[in-house]
């Protein structure tokens, strides 16, 4: 297993949503993101409740439209130039 280092909740949520775009089984998603069973249960439950993930007819976790919008907004935040100088 690769060394994932310290990740915050935001990083984990983004990774789950990215991996779930193509549809993943719970165990597959848990392993690919590097979470324990209890961690994955907590994250997946919360993301389902918030409408960022959904379970399709094949019982696969998929990123919802709301989840895709969330990822897009996260990407915009990461593109923000924090080093830009302010105009006087």
C-alpha positions in Angstrom: 0.0 0.0 0.0 1.3 3.4 -0.9 2.2 5.9 1.8 -0.7 8.4 2.0 0.9 10.6 4.6 -1.2 13.0 6.6 -4.5 13.9 4.9 -7.2 16.2 6.2 -10.9 15.5 5.8 -11.1 17.7 2.7 -8.4 15.7 0.9 -10.1 12.4 1.8 -13.6 13.6 0.7 -12.1 14.9 -2.6 -10.3 11.6 -3.2 -13.5 9.5 -2.5 -15.5 11.6 -4.9 -12.8 11.4 -7.6 -12.5 7.6 -7.3 -16.3 7.2 -7.2 -16.9 9.0 -10.5 -16.6 5.7 -12.4 -18.7 3.8 -9.8 -17.0 1.6 -7.2 -18.0 -1.1 -4.8 -17.7 -0.2 -1.1 -14.6 -2.4 -0.5 -13.0 -1.3 -3.7 -13.5 2.4 -2.8 -12.3 1.8 0.7 -9.1 0.2 -0.4 -8.3 2.6 -3.2 -8.7 5.6 -0.9 -6.8 3.8 1.9 -9.4 3.9 4.7 -10.3 1.5 7.4 -13.7 -0.1 7.5 -14.9 2.3 10.3 -13.4 5.4 8.5 -15.0 4.4 5.2 -18.4 3.8 6.9 -18.3 7.3 8.5 -17.2 9.1 5.3 -19.6 7.2 3.0 -22.6 7.7 5.3 -21.9 11.4 5.5 -21.4 11.9 1.8 -24.6 9.9 1.0 -26.5 12.0 3.6 -25.1 15.3 2.1 -26.0 14.1 -1.4 -22.5 14.1 -2.7 -22.5 10.4 -3.3 -25.3 8.0 -4.4 -25.7 4.3 -4.9 -26.7 3.3 -8.4 -28.9 0.3 -9.4 -25.8 -1.9 -9.5 -25.1 -1.1 -5.8 -22.0 0.9 -6.8 -21.1 4.2 -5.1 -21.0 7.0 -7.7 -20.4 10.7 -7.4 -23.7 12.6 -7.7 -24.3 15.7 -9.7 -23.9 17.7 -6.5 -20.6 15.9 -5.8 -19.3 16.7 -9.2 -20.2 20.4 -8.6 -18.4 20.2 -5.3 -15.3 18.8 -7.0 -15.4 21.6 -9.6 -15.6 24.2 -6.9 -12.7 22.6 -5.0 -10.7 22.7 -8.2 -11.4 26.4 -8.7 -10.2 27.1 -5.1 -7.0 25.3 -5.8 -6.4 27.4 -8.9 -6.7 30.6 -6.9 -3.4 32.4 -6.8 -2.7 33.0 -3.1 0.5 34.8 -4.0 -1.1 37.4 -6.1 -0.3 40.9 -4.8 -3.1 43.1 -3.7 -3.6 46.4 -5.5 -3.2 49.4 -3.2 
